[in-house]
Amino acid sequence: MTLKEMRDAIVAARNKAGLTQEQACERLGIHKSAYTRWESGKYSLPLDTLNKIAEAFGYVFEGQFKSKEDLNSLT
């Protein structure tokens, strides 16, 4: 996953969850400056952070953000 793809996935997941950047930061327990760096695509994220973001927005991360509903339909 490229930085642009990661940024696009994070922004899309946050928007689909109906959250502002401030609300996302509160949910994740992080400072807004760190979050905006991630959304800008300036920094890559460790896998555990991507998992935390995905979970906070109602997704799972398996190389890309997947909705939990999509995963449940596979079982």
N, C-alpha and C positions, 0 to 999 in steps of 0.2 A: 504494500500500500504506500503510495507516494504521500508526501506532506500535503499536497493539494487535495488528494482523495480523502485523507484523514480529516483535514479541515472541513471539507464539504460534508462528510459524514457526521461530524460533531455538530455543525451548524444545522443540518437537516434534522437530526435527531432532537436537538434542543427545540427547534421551531415546531416540529410535530408534537412534542410534549407540551407545547404552549407556554414555554418558559422564557423569561428574559435572561440576559446574561447574569444579572444580579441574583435572580432566583436560582439559576443553575449553580452559582457560586455558593449560595446558602445551602443548597441540597448536597453539594460536594464537600462543603466545609473548607473551601479554599479562598484565597484572596483574588479579587477580580483581575488584578494585573497578570497573575499567572494564567488564569483562564483565557483572557483576551489574547495572550501570546499563543496559546494552543489554537484558538479559533482563527488567528491570523495565519496559521501555518508556518510560523517562524521557528517553532521548536517541535521536534518529534516527541512522542510520549512513550514511556515504558508500557509494556503490556498490562501490568497491574493497574496503571492509571486509566488506560483505555477501557479495561473491564469495569472500573469504578464509574467512569462516565457513562458507559453503555447501560449499566445497571440503574444508575440514577435517572436515566431517561426512558427506562422500560425496554431496553434492548439487551442483547448479549453480543459479545464481540468474538467472532470466529474468523478472523482475517478481514472481516467487514462487519458493520453493524447489521444485525438481523433482529427483526421484531420477535418477541416471545411468542406471539400468536402464530407466526410463520413456522417457528420451530415446533410448536405444539401440534400443528397440522401434519407434521411429518411422522408423528408417533401413533 
